[in-house]
């Protein structure tokens, strides 16, 4: 297991390197120049050349890339063109906030998906199953940002229970913090719950058809025990794959949701960085997103081995 | 009877030798006709015996087209979803004739006008937006963008992904390694992130959006096809085709491709809904087809500032968007049940 993890970590580094090269060339080769954006209509060639030189943008591309990697290895992600702050500081401030949304969304989705998926599979073809299946299909068909706006209309505009936008750090006011992150988390959680419920339901139904479940039933075990101890663990493998993929996409989905709630996380940072051609910031945010995605995948694979002892990695 | 159920397949297994010879015979007597038609309808994921058994049975089966539509007609979800999409597509194509107004006509007398059922004014069925434009008309025109991008992106990414998947799976080795690593790298970046970055850099336009969407999802097809090809490559009918001197190209397109159609069609129909949602998210962020062209995502964004005074501006286009994706999902689920009952959820 340790060797497997070590090998995966090594591949991960390699993957990160390739991604960084791809992202770097993508940003620099496609049209759009940060200095043009910076200066807008005021076109002063001398000043533009000075700034270009200051940020090293007049260097050949491969050299720019090597400089960037060299700085990265020395723990520096560079300075943001627009905000004139170290990129690493910005990311250290923003990333935990987005992670909070993703984890909160994940918890909510599990709280919805597990009871719903189990109930639907247990009472197959009952009205509860039909209702749950229909609800998850609707959830799959709904764009997250639209659901977010509906929540704002109901809970902020009509009921005045929650603030429509904004963010308060938990150490300033824990109660307010909770109120600001409830709606973004519920949005992400609800969308994610839709596919998790569907997957859990169908894999449980698959498992419940198998002979060992019939054996467990005929031994006289209580339904509940058969379901939770015998059937559920085997239905979890495909479900965890879906959850793993979703958690990664959740980080991505948070970008749009952050915009709806003006939530100052990684997503807003990236959107602004792109519109301003803030190269160092774009590179770093995409790299951080990609790395977290790869780590989630690794954790998913390790989780398999814990849930199913038959899975061994060599 | 084309509907081969599990027990029948397994009942045939002991007699597989006979079936094999039946297939061989079909292969020699009519190498392109009955044999291929038969194999093409078998489920690609099934094991060797299964394929052979289905192929053997299907030689005596009625023409596939008839049974497909027959079964399709009985799937209420597929028919319902399909009809909805058909009507929407017709509305979008003939928007100039059927839409009640002009999508870009600004009329401040009808600014934030509430929908018809509030009874205040009967001019705009779904109400007016912040510039007094007719939301119903704009929703109909917006369907053009959503449907065009949804269909073209799936078509383009599907073609590219399927080709790459076929190459990777059939040739293996270095080809496989390069294509699949590329897919892995791209899979490590959340699709929406990539789409936002690409559109942000390339600039929003209909053409760029179609390119970006296609780039974002090709690897799903490549991976699916590769997996299917890997198992097909080792099967006897491919070996047979090679023995009788079939070229690689011929084997790939005449023998392998027909066997991977079914899961691909199902996958593609699901991807259309996914692309429509992705496009709307980009539009919502201001990275869609630029205004004044109406798109569902940008219409939803238009209503952001008026959630307390005129919530219909945001909810109406969203409802249409959701119903469309729901119809696509119904259609896809129905299609899956008809084409490939084994995958049924």
Interface residues (C-beta under 8 A of the other chain):
Chain A: X15 X18 X19 X22 X23 X26 X27 X30 X31 X32 X137 X138 X140 X141 X142 X143 X144 X145 X146 X149 X150 X152 X153 X156 X157 X164 X198 X201 X202 X248 X249 X251 X252 X253 X255 X256 X259 X270 X271 X274 X275 X282 X286 X289 X290 X293 X294 X297
Chain B: X181 X184 X185 X188 X189 X190 X191 X192 X193 X196 X197 X198 X200 X201 X202 X203 X273 X277 X280 X281 X284 X285 X297 X300 X303 X304 X307 X308 X311 X314 X315 X318 X321 X322 X323 X325 X326 X328 X329 X330 X345
